[in-house]
Amino acid sequence: MRVDKVILKAFLSTLAAIVLLFAFMFGVLVAAFPSTMMYLSYDFGRDESSIRYAERAYKWFEDTSYMAHAMEVAIGIDDSEKIEQCGLIVVEDEAYFAQYCAEKDVILSEKVPMSYAQYVHGKIAVAKYQQSKKEDAVQYAFNSLQGGFPQSNAVVSLMYTAHNAKDQATKDLIRGKMEQQNTDGLDETAKAYFDQTCALLASN
């Protein structure tokens, strides 16, 4: 056998071994460290994969922060199904959600007039709506108010979504529920915002 063939064979064998080693290492990483793969996938622009790894990490460790990551990625790619699925898990962990939103509010307070909690509730309500769960979306939006009527809340987000879709039936449903709301406990600012929203619904 010629020397160059021996060298080529050795090179190909070494290359194959390296490829197999990397494949093995990748397999171990995927199986054993889904949280690491979650961030790596996101950094490489593989958003759907990042969500899947986040869901796997959550199943393993029951850490809601993984679902918060998945929710944010899903919002970024407008994946309604995952926004709803992951978002509801985040919201239902009340202690985590309160801390998570408080941290976000510190960052966003100077940039946006709404609370992060209302932003999340709005995204979940709209995600339900986009999956044709319209009554469920409206009910969720009103439940998220918890007796108040904060700025840019889920009801308002859903109202504008229905308006843009020329969905009069959903707007009428929202209007009917608005008329049933007890506003006695609202402060002056919230009551003015509530009245403004009612006026918009009545005029469209």
Salt bridges, closest charged atoms under 4 A:
ASP4 OD2 - ARG2 NH2 3.24
GLU55 OE2 - LYS82 NZ 2.81
GLU72 OE2 - LYS104 NZ 3.06
GLU84 OE2 - LYS128 NZ 2.89
GLU84 OE1 - LYS133 NZ 2.90
ASP136 OD2 - LYS128 NZ 2.88
ASP167 OD2 - LYS134 NZ 3.17
GLU179 OE2 - ARG175 NE 3.60
ASP195 OD2 - LYS191 NZ 2.92
